[in-house]
Amino acid sequence: MRTRFAAAAVLVVAGLMAGCGGSGGSAGTTGSTGTPAGSSLAAVSGKVADGYLVNATVFMDKNGNYQPDAGEPTATTDANGNYTLTVDPADVGQYPIVAMAVQGVTIDKDTNQVVANSYVLSMPANAVSGTVSSNFISPMSTEVHELMATGKYNMQQAMDLMSAQLGLPAGTNMLADYMANSGSTTGQTMHTAAQNMASLMGSQMGQVMITSGSGTTVDVNRYRGMMGAIFSNLSSVKGTGAGSQAAMTSLMGSMTTTLGTMPVGQPFRNMSASFRGMMGGSTSGGTMMGSSTGGTTTGSTSGGTVMGSGTGATGSGSGMGGQM
């Protein structure tokens, strides 16, 4: 399942070792890939974390397909999870930054082990800045990005939704480096939730990363459906106790089942409906799935999985989600 992703990571590292325009060819830098010749360039830098991730592939996703393509600035994180992309200044804040944790290649510094499953992280385009080390990519920034992609929320609203799900104070910066703030209660809460979110994302590698004759690609429709399910259940899976772990196990199973019924390779239109369809109401941790064409989704008061279908239909919910 990791053919394309592992290959991308190897190519980036090889390019860096060859000294292709980076800072001495060291990890955490990028070559000239995706930057116009002779132009004045800008540096976009930061860290990638569940815990800090080493040898993760980071790129500016100009076409929204969640994988590195020719012409997109690309880098690999260093031993401390740092990366630097060299980009056209006009692109800063115009495109999201995506990071791939690659099975068997990327190391999670929480455990100092390679990750068992690949998963994809991101941060929203308008959060990207040229300020040194300001662009922190994590499961938290990923969920903020996906909430914004529905078209219903601006960045502050998306962060407020996230902080409410985690029981954090209103106004908490969900894009902050929680690893650097690990001494605070907020930092610890965000870190624990991020670890669980990464585990949930990795558990669906077989559903969202689709292998074909041309390699392994991200199915954006399924990916956004997965992130919607994680958001809807975040308050139940955010902790370390037995209850959270049981909820995670249940959610993994329901996502695997329901994502597997979503058609592979849907066109890139109305993709945010996949996410919105999973934000319907549930008062006890149900997983809400929506189709890429905006089907009818009804909330449940006792959990379970509901999948939308049809074109142009409406959704309703009871409990947490309400009307979509």
Rosetta blueprint (number, residue, H / E / L):
1 M L
2 R L
3 T H
4 R H
5 F H
6 A H
7 A H
8 A H
9 A H
10 V H
11 L H
12 V H
13 V H
14 A H
15 G H
16 L H
17 M H
18 A L
19 G L
20 C L
21 G L
22 G L
23 S L
24 G L
25 G L
26 S L
27 A L
28 G L
29 T L
30 T L
31 G L
32 S L
33 T L
34 G L
35 T L
36 P L
37 A L
38 G L
39 S L
40 S L
41 L L
42 A E
43 A E
44 V E
45 S E
46 G E
47 K E
48 V E
49 A E
50 D L
51 G L
52 Y E
53 L E
54 V E
55 N L
56 A L
57 T E
58 V E
59 F E
60 M E
61 D L
62 K L
63 N L
64 G L
65 N L
66 Y L
67 Q L
68 P L
69 D L
70 A L
71 G L
72 E L
73 P L
74 T E
75 A E
76 T E
77 T L
78 D L
79 A L
80 N L
81 G L
82 N E
83 Y E
84 T E
85 L E
86 T E
87 V E
88 D L
89 P H
90 A H
91 D H
92 V L
93 G L
94 Q L
95 Y L
96 P L
97 I E
98 V E
99 A E
100 M E
101 A E
102 V L
103 Q L
104 G L
105 V L
106 T L
107 I E
108 D E
109 K L
110 D L
111 T L
112 N L
113 Q E
114 V E
115 V L
116 A L
117 N L
118 S L
119 Y E
120 V E
121 L E
122 S E
123 M E
124 P L
125 A H
126 N H
127 A H
128 V L
129 S L
130 G L
131 T L
132 V L
133 S L
134 S L
135 N L
136 F L
137 I E
138 S E
139 P H
140 M H
141 S H
142 T H
143 E H
144 V H
145 H H
146 E H
147 L H
148 M H
149 A H
150 T L
151 G L
152 K L
153 Y L
154 N L
155 M H
156 Q H
157 Q H
158 A H
159 M H
160 D H
161 L H
162 M H
163 S H
164 A H
165 Q H
166 L H
167 G L
168 L L
169 P L
170 A L
171 G L
172 T L
173 N L
174 M L
175 L L
176 A L
177 D L
178 Y L
179 M L
180 A L
181 N L
182 S L
183 G L
184 S L
185 T H
186 T H
187 G H
188 Q H
189 T H
190 M H
191 H H
192 T H
193 A H
194 A H
195 Q H
196 N H
197 M H
198 A H
199 S H
200 L H
201 M H
202 G H
203 S H
204 Q L
205 M H
206 G H
207 Q H
208 V H
209 M E
210 I E
211 T E
212 S E
213 G L
214 S L
215 G E
216 T E
217 T E
218 V E
219 D L
220 V H
221 N H
222 R H
223 Y H
224 R H
225 G H
226 M H
227 M H
228 G H
229 A H
230 I H
231 F H
232 S H
233 N L
234 L H
235 S H
236 S H
237 V H
238 K L
239 G L
240 T L
241 G L
242 A H
243 G H
244 S H
245 Q H
246 A H
247 A H
248 M H
249 T H
250 S H
251 L H
252 M H
253 G H
254 S H
255 M H
256 T H
257 T H
258 T H
259 L H
260 G L
261 T L
262 M L
263 P L
264 V L
265 G L
266 Q L
267 P L
268 F L
269 R L
270 N L
271 M L
272 S H
273 A H
274 S H
275 F H
276 R H
277 G H
278 M H
279 M H
280 G L
281 G L
282 S E
283 T L
284 S L
285 G L
286 G L
287 T E
288 M E
289 M E
290 G L
291 S L
292 S L
293 T L
294 G L
295 G L
296 T L
297 T L
298 T E
299 G L
300 S E
301 T L
302 S L
303 G L
304 G L
305 T E
306 V E
307 M E
308 G L
309 S L
310 G L
311 T L
312 G L
313 A L
314 T L
315 G L
316 S E
317 G L
318 S L
319 G L
320 M L
321 G L
322 G L
323 Q L
324 M L
